[in-house]
Amino acid sequence: MSAMVKHKGFWCEKVQDGVTVRVQQFDNGQRETLIQPRYLYIPGTSDPDDPDCHVVEVDQSGTLEEQRMLEERAKRSAWKSGQRAKRNCRWKIKQGGFNEMLTLTYRANQQDLALCRKHFAAWLRKMRKALPCFRGVWGFERQERGAWHVHVACNRLPMLIQHKGVKVLSWKVGTALWRDVVGVNNGLCFVGGKDGRFNRYRSPAKIAGYVSKYLTKDHANGETGARMWDSSQGLTPPPASIMHFPGTSMADAISLAWELPEGHSVVQHICNKLGTVWLLYSEPDPMRRALP
């Protein structure tokens, strides 16, 4: 499959030639393998200095065509930004091995993102004072009613936290500190995500997928220029290993790249509808590690 495209100022034939395999191995055992097409860009003539090979740009200033091109470019840029944010958020959660999910909500219909950020920053300072080792990755999401709430991926909280001189259940401390900021009875700190969906099996990979999905949704939906997520410092993942396989089919690449380390379980394994992208996410299985 090939097509003529503009590439670095030249008309080129875009030709698929094999695949590229990217393997991301995190310090705590989390693992991602991605296979996608590898492309070559062949100039339209054998001589790049040939003026017929260059792309001839027509001045579209002030036309509907220019407006359409700018809109398409903006949409593409927003999509790329969202995908980049989603990937970086997911990688930081996996790098931190965060296996707990907190959700901070408002009882009131609080629709001011700047105020939500201010409230969350104050809550975070209080949490770090109550639990000095507290760190995480967080994203802001708008509910259907319009109110903001915050998802926080963090290390599993201890059952009890010292608060005002006594040991209190950790989820109660989170709620008490949040209400110190937003007002009495004006919010909750849920532990385990909505309906406690992460309580039974705390998987960093599943939490990473959940948080990054919602982050991307709001990143693309409209808070232009606003960073929809952030994280504690020191969560930079190691560089990925990237390998190119010219002339290799997707099926052959999958058979070569398939690897499930001992003690790992599959978190996600999919191939897209076109059969052009394949991914495998795995992580150490806590149940297997618990066995003698």
Backbone hydrogen bonds, N-H to C=O, Kabsch-Sander energy under -0.5 kcal/mol:
donor,donor_aa,acceptor,acceptor_aa,energy
3,A,14,K,-1.1
5,V,3,A,-0.6
5,V,12,C,-3.0
7,H,5,V,-0.5
7,H,10,F,-3.0
10,F,7,H,-1.3
11,W,53,C,-2.3
12,C,5,V,-3.2
12,C,10,F,-0.6
13,E,42,I,-3.4
14,K,3,A,-3.9
14,K,12,C,-0.7
15,V,13,E,-0.7
15,V,40,L,-2.6
16,Q,1,M,-1.4
17,D,38,R,-3.3
19,V,245,F,-1.7
20,T,36,Q,-3.0
21,V,243,M,-3.1
22,R,34,L,-3.0
23,V,241,S,-2.8
24,Q,22,R,-0.5
24,Q,32,E,-3.2
25,Q,23,V,-0.6
26,F,24,Q,-0.6
26,F,30,Q,-3.0
29,G,26,F,-1.9
31,R,282,S,-2.3
32,E,24,Q,-2.4
33,T,280,L,-2.2
34,L,22,R,-2.6
35,I,278,W,-3.0
36,Q,20,T,-2.1
38,R,18,G,-1.9
40,L,15,V,-2.9
42,I,13,E,-2.4
42,I,40,L,-0.6
44,G,11,W,-2.5
50,D,47,D,-2.1
53,C,50,D,-2.2
54,H,50,D,-0.6
54,H,51,P,-0.7
55,V,9,G,-1.8
57,E,55,V,-0.8
63,T,60,Q,-2.3
66,E,60,Q,-0.6
67,Q,63,T,-1.7
68,R,64,L,-2.5
69,M,65,E,-2.4
70,L,66,E,-2.5
71,E,67,Q,-2.3
72,E,68,R,-2.4
73,R,69,M,-2.4
74,A,70,L,-2.3
75,K,71,E,-2.4
76,R,72,E,-2.4
77,S,73,R,-2.4
78,A,74,A,-2.5
79,W,75,K,-2.4
80,K,76,R,-2.5
81,S,77,S,-2.4
82,G,78,A,-2.4
83,Q,79,W,-2.6
84,R,80,K,-2.5
85,A,81,S,-2.4
86,K,82,G,-2.6
87,R,83,Q,-2.5
88,N,84,R,-2.6
89,C,85,A,-2.5
90,R,86,K,-2.4
91,W,87,R,-2.5
92,K,88,N,-2.1
93,I,89,C,-2.0
94,K,90,R,-2.1
95,Q,91,W,-2.7
96,G,92,K,-2.2
97,G,93,I,-0.8
98,F,93,I,-1.8
100,E,154,C,-2.0
102,L,152,V,-2.9
103,T,190,F,-2.1
104,L,150,V,-2.7
105,T,103,T,-0.5
105,T,188,L,-2.3
107,R,186,N,-2.3
108,A,186,N,-0.5
110,Q,108,A,-1.9
111,Q,109,N,-0.7
113,L,111,Q,-0.8
116,C,112,D,-2.1
117,R,113,L,-2.6
118,K,114,A,-1.9
119,H,115,L,-2.8
120,F,116,C,-2.7
121,A,117,R,-2.5
122,A,118,K,-1.8
123,W,119,H,-2.4
124,L,120,F,-2.9
125,R,121,A,-1.8
126,K,122,A,-1.7
127,M,123,W,-2.6
128,R,124,L,-2.4
129,K,125,R,-1.3
130,A,126,K,-2.3
131,L,127,M,-2.9
134,F,131,L,-2.7
137,V,153,A,-2.3
138,W,230,D,-2.5
139,G,151,H,-2.2
140,F,228,M,-2.2
141,E,149,H,-2.8
143,Q,147,A,-3.6
146,G,143,Q,-1.5
148,W,110,Q,-2.4
149,H,141,E,-2.4
150,V,104,L,-2.1
151,H,139,G,-2.6
152,V,102,L,-3.0
153,A,137,V,-3.2
154,C,100,E,-2.2
154,C,152,V,-0.5
155,N,135,R,-0.8
161,I,168,V,-3.0
163,H,166,V,-3.7
166,V,163,H,-1.4
168,V,161,I,-2.7
168,V,166,V,-0.5
170,S,159,M,-2.1
172,K,169,L,-0.7
173,V,169,L,-1.7
174,G,170,S,-2.3
175,T,171,W,-1.9
176,A,172,K,-2.6
177,L,173,V,-2.7
178,W,174,G,-1.8
179,R,175,T,-2.6
180,D,176,A,-1.5
181,V,177,L,-0.8
181,V,178,W,-0.6
182,V,178,W,-2.8
183,G,179,R,-1.8
186,N,183,G,-1.8
188,L,105,T,-0.9
190,F,103,T,-2.8
190,F,188,L,-0.6
192,G,101,M,-4.0
192,G,190,F,-0.5
193,G,101,M,-1.1
196,G,193,G,-2.2
197,R,194,K,-1.4
198,F,192,G,-2.5
199,N,196,G,-1.8
203,S,201,Y,-1.2
207,I,203,S,-2.6
208,A,204,P,-2.6
209,G,205,A,-2.1
210,Y,206,K,-2.2
211,V,207,I,-2.8
212,S,208,A,-2.3
213,K,209,G,-1.5
214,Y,210,Y,-1.6
215,L,211,V,-2.2
216,T,212,S,-2.2
217,K,213,K,-1.7
218,D,214,Y,-1.9
219,H,215,L,-2.1
220,A,216,T,-2.1
221,N,217,K,-0.9
223,E,218,D,-1.0
224,T,222,G,-1.6
226,A,223,E,-2.4
228,M,226,A,-0.5
230,D,138,W,-2.1
232,S,136,G,-2.5
241,S,23,V,-2.9
242,I,240,A,-0.6
243,M,21,V,-2.9
245,F,19,V,-3.0
248,T,245,F,-1.4
253,A,249,S,-2.3
254,I,250,M,-2.5
255,S,251,A,-1.8
256,L,252,D,-1.6
257,A,253,A,-2.8
258,W,254,I,-2.2
264,H,261,P,-2.0
265,S,283,E,-2.5
267,V,281,Y,-2.8
268,Q,281,Y,-1.6
270,I,279,L,-1.5
272,N,277,V,-2.3
275,G,272,N,-1.7
278,W,35,I,-2.3
279,L,270,I,-2.4
280,L,33,T,-2.3
281,Y,268,Q,-3.2
282,S,31,R,-2.3
283,E,265,S,-1.8
285,D,263,G,-2.9
289,R,285,D,-2.0
290,A,286,P,-1.2
291,L,287,M,-0.6
291,L,288,R,-0.9
